[in-house]
C-alpha cells in the first residue's frame, strides 16, 4: 500500500512539473492561493520602486487618502500603518480611488473628490519631489482639466509608454447626465503629470449586455439606468509591445460587475480609437452563485520579477456591498496576455 501511494505521489509530481514547463507560459513563483491584504477596502493600486511597494486604496467612506509602504506585498497590510496624505475638509470630500505613480524622479498621487455634490466630482493630483513619499512633502497641483466646459471624471490612472509619452485614462460621462447615465473610458495625452496636452478621446463605452447591467436579481436598482465602464488600470505586455487596459463593467451596486480588457499596440497613436481592441466577452465574469465578482485589478511585479495581481473581491451580502483586497500571482500566455482566473 505504501509503495502504491508513493508511486501515485511521484506520478502527480511529474505531471505538475510537466505542466509548469509546458510551452512558454510564465507562472509566478510561490503559492497561487490568494492572500487577503486588507478587509473592507477597495480600489487597490501599487507600484514597486527599488524593491519597496507603495500601496494605495480607497479608505472606508472615502474620508481620506492613505499611503502604505511594504517590502512584501504578499503579506497582509496593517491599516494603522498608513500615512494620511489628505483628509475630508470643508472644500473636498469623497476621496475615491487614489493612485500613486512615479514620473521623472517625482511622486504623484492621483485621486477624485468633490464638494459634497458628486455631480461636481473632479480629478486631482498631488506632487512630492522627495525621495521617500512616506516622509516627503506632497503639494497639491490642482484639478486636472480634461474638458474646459465641464470636468466630471473618476478613477484616474497614469500610463507611461517608453518612448511614447505620458497619458491619463479615466471614466467619465459623454455629457452631463439627464434621464440616463453612461460612464465611458477616456484617454488624453499629458504635457506633464498635471496638465493635459490634447482633447479627450473615448476608447470604450458600455455596448455589450454584460457591460450594461444595472438591476439586481432581487429587483434592487439605481434610480435610473446607468451603464458602466469604469476604473481603468494599465500595464504593458512583457515584451512591451502591447498596452493592456483592464476596466470594470456594469453597476458596482449589482452582482454583475465584470472585468473587461482593451488592448492596443504600444507604438500606435493611442489617441485614435480605432487602434484599440475590446474583448467581446468579460475577462473575469461575476460568480452569481456566490454573489461575488473580481474587479479593479492592478498588476505589479514581485521581487522575483513575476507579476502579481492586486484586486478587489466584491460580494453582495443581504443587499449590501462588501469589499476586500487580495493579491495572487498570475501568468502570461504565449501571446503576452495575462492569464487570470476568478479568485474566490
Secondary structure, 3 states (H helix, E strand, C coil): CHHHHHHHHHHHHHHHHHHHCCCCCEECCCCCCCEEEEECCEEEEEEEECCEEEEEEECHHHCEEEEEEECCCCCCCCHHHCEEEEECCCCCEEEEEEEEEEECCEEEEEEEEECCCHHHCEEEEEEECCCCCCCCCCEEEEECCCCCCCCCCEEEEEEEECCCEEEEEEEEECCCCCCCEEEEEEEEEEEECCEECCCCEEEECCCCHHHCCCECCCCCECCCCEEEEEEEEEEECCCCCEEEEEEEECCCCCCCCEEEEEEEECCCCCCCHHHCEECCCCCECCECCCCEEEEEEEEEECCCCCEEEEEEEEEEECCEEEEEEEEEECEECCCCCEECCCCC
